[in-house]
């Protein structure tokens, strides 16, 4: 007689090990998605704890459905107790759900992970650090002439001027930049094809100065620096985050990369209103999929709630 399958596992599977399943789960995705999934699986590995990502996945996929759900719920509670934002908790649980769903697709398990998301309040702070902070950060970099300052200025310009996400900035290659045409090709969040965006003149100038220092050879636009101050490989999203935080601290303002995007979109909404541009047109700048998101930026900047509250109070 053959060996009985573990509880919750299908008796046969096209993938003969959890390790090969994890490899297949990550295959065919863009580099940023793979990195995000790996970070989420690493967080789960530390919670289990397990020696490897594959071993952590095995504890979930080889468990009985009830035990797997209990472990996922305990993991969710652990993340909440750590004080992580609901969006972060939900993303990490979504990675586990996707892994289990993939395992079911290839015949590895016969159940689905049904752990509900936490209730979130999206875009609680859409203002960002503001344009004054952005100008102060650029001014701080302007006082320096070293290569790192040229790199940081170009990255800062892309984060704000185009409202790019940090993952989009660090993923740029030299081949994506066309300074003759004044464009850059960006692989947006959740997109499979790059989108060509027009570069404002100050952004072009900052990129040109940095690429002149870096050199125009193929490879990542933004690189790390070693102790000899030479580029040594692609700058990571974490390093870009730290750079922005440090520069913000230097000018006395707490700043994160996505906050610069928030400020840029808020300013775009203001400019659209001032110039009679429909809010829907701002979608091309923000690259959001739903205009309702932009309404949050617009309405919070105009403080619609405060205006209505004042009108109501006046009648009391």
N, C-alpha and C positions, 0 to 999 in steps of 0.2 A: 504494500500500500504506500502511496505517496505521502509526503509530509504535509500535514494540515497547514493551511494558510493562517497567518496571524489574524486576530480579530480586526474586522474592518477592512482587511486587504482582499483584493480580488484574487482568486486562485491562480491566475496567470497574468503575466504582464509583459508588454513589449520591451520594457526596461527592466533589466535583471538586478539592478541595485539602486539604492537611493542616490548614491553618488552620481551615477549616469543620469538619473532623473533630474537632479539639480543642474547638471551641465546643460541638459536639453531645455530646461525651464529658462535658463539665462540666454540661450543661443538665439540669434536672430534679432536681438534688441540693440538699440543704439547704446553707445558707451555710457551716457549719463543714466539711462534707465538701469543698466546692469550695475553701475556703481551704487545707485539708490537702493536697489534690491539687495545688494551685498551688505550694505550698511544696516538695512532692516533685519536681515537674517543674522548678522553679527550681534545685533542687540538681543535677538531671541536666543542665540547661542550662549551669550553671557548669562541670560536669565535661567537657562535650563539647569545647571550649566553643562556644556558639552565641549569636547576637545576641538571639534571642527564644525563648520557649517553643515556638512553632510550628516554628521552625527546628530546635530540638533534637529535637522529635518526628519531624521529617522525616528526620533522620539515622538514626533507628531504623527507621521504617516503610518507607523506600525502600531500605534495605540488603537484601542477600541474607540469607536466614535464618541461615546460618552466621556471617556478619559481624555480624548483629544480636545473636546470642548471645554472640559474642566481646566485643562492646562492653558488653553487660549484665554479663558476668562481670568485665570489667575495672573497670566501675563499682562492682560489689560489692566487689572487692578494694580499690579506692580508699577506699570508705566504711569498711571494716574498718581500713585503715591509719591512717585519721583517728582511730581509737579510739572510733567510735560504737557504741552498744549494739546487740546483735543484733536487738532488737525494732525499732529505728529503721532499721537496714539492711533488714530484711525488709519493713517498711512501704513504704520507698521503692522497693524492687524490685516489691512488689505493685502499686504505682501504675503502673509500666511494664507489668506483665503485664495489668492491667486495660485500659490504653490499647490494647495490641496485640489483646486479646480483643475490645474494642469495634470496632476497625478490621476485624477478621475478620467480626464480625457484620454490619457494613454493607457487606461485600464489598471492603474496601480492601486487605487482605492475605490470603494463603492459608496462613499458618502461625501457630503460637502460640509465645509466649516461654516456654521451659521452663527457667527458672533456679531451682534449689531454694533454699529458705530456709536460713539459718543455724540451727543448733541453739540454742534459747534455754532459759534457766532462768527461768520466769516468777515474778514476785513474790519476788525474792530478798530484798528488804527490805520487809516489810509492816508494820513497827512505826510508821514515821513519826517525827516529832519528839517525840511524847508530849504528854500533857495539861499538863504543867508549862510547856512551851514555849508552848502555846496560851494559857494563862492569862497568861504574861509578855507576850505580844504584845498581848493585849487590855488589860492594865494599861498598857502603853506608850501605846496609843491613848487610854486613858481620861484621861491627863494633858493631852491636847490638845482644843481646842474648835473648830478650824478645819473648814471644809467637807470637805476631803480626808480628815481623820480620820474624819468621819461616814461617808463613802463607803467607806473602807477597812475600818472596823469591820463594816459591813453585809456587805461581800463576804467578809470573814474568817469571819463567822458562818455564812454559807451554805456556804462550803467545808468547815467543820468540822461544824456542827450537823446539816446534812443530808447531809454527805459528797458534795457536788456536785463535779463535775469543773470545771476552770477554763473550758472551752469552754461548759459549761452555764450558768455564772454570767454570763459576758459576753454570752451570747445572750438573756438575759432582757429583756423589755420591760415597761413599766409596766402594760400590759394583762394581763400574766401574774400580777400580784400582786393578791391580794384580802385585804386586812388585816381586813376585816369578817368574812370566813369563816375567816381565819387560814390561807390556803393560797397556794401558788405553783405555776404550771404550768411544768413543765420538759421540754424536748425532750432526752431522754436519748441517749447514744451509740448509734448504729446504729438509732435509732427514727424512725418517721415521724409519730407522734402524740405530743402532749405529755401528760405524766402529772401529775396534780394531787397535790401533796405537802403534808402538814400542817406548818405552821411552829411550832416551839416558841416560847414567850412571849419569851425573850431575843432570838430572831431577828426576831420581829415588831417588837419595840421598836427594834432597830437599823435595820431597814428603814424604819420610820416616821420615825425621826429623819433618816435620809438623804433620803428622798423629800420630807420637809418642806423641807429645804434645797434640794434639786434642783428641786422643783416637780412637780406631778402631771400635767403635759402629756404627751401620748403620745410614745413614743420609747424608747430604751434605758434600762434602769434605771441602769446604771453608765456614766458618761461620763468623758472626759478633762477635764483642766483646762488652760486656756491661762494665759498670764502674768497675766491679770487675775483668775485663779482662777474662771473661769466654765466650765461644761461645754461642750465643743466637738464632741462626737460619741461614738460607742460606744467604750468601753474595749476594747482588744484583749487576747487571751489572753497575748500577750507582755508587755504592760504589767502585767497582773495578776500574772504570774510574777515580774516584777522587783519589784513592790511587796511581795509576800510574802517574797522573798529579802532585800530591804532591811530589812524589819521584823524578820525572823529574825536578821539580822546585828546589829541594834540591841540585841537581848536576848541575843546571844552564842550563837545556835543556828542551824545551817544548816537552812533550811526551804524547801520548795517546795510549791506548791499541792496536788499529788497526794499529798504526804506527809501533809498534813492529812486527806485522805480516808482514807489508810491508818490513821492514828491513830483516826479516827472509827469505822471499821469494826471495828478491834481492840477499841475500847471497847464497841461494840454487841455483839460476840461475848461479851465478859465479862459485860455486863448480861444477856444472854439466859441465860447459864449460871447467874448468880446468882438470876434470877427464874423459872427453870424454863421458859423460852421455847425452843421447838425451833429448832435452827440454821436450818432451812428458812425460818422466819419472818423471819430477818434478811435474807433475799433482798429483801424489800420495802424495807428500808432501803438496802441497798447497791446494789440494782438490777443485780446480776450475774445472769447467766442460768443459772449452774451452781453448785450448792451445794458442789461440790468446791473451788471457789475460796475459799469461806468457811472450809472445813476447814483451808486453809493458814494463814489468819489465826489460827484457834482453836488449832491444834496448835503453831504457833510461839510463841504467847503462853504456852501451857502447857508448852512445851519438852518435848514427848513424846520427842523423840530423846534429849535429855539424861537423862531419867528412865530410859529403857530402857537407855541405855549404862551408867548407874550400876548398874542391876540385873545386867547382864551382867558388868560388872567385878567385882562383889561375889562372883561365883561362880568367879572365876579363882584 
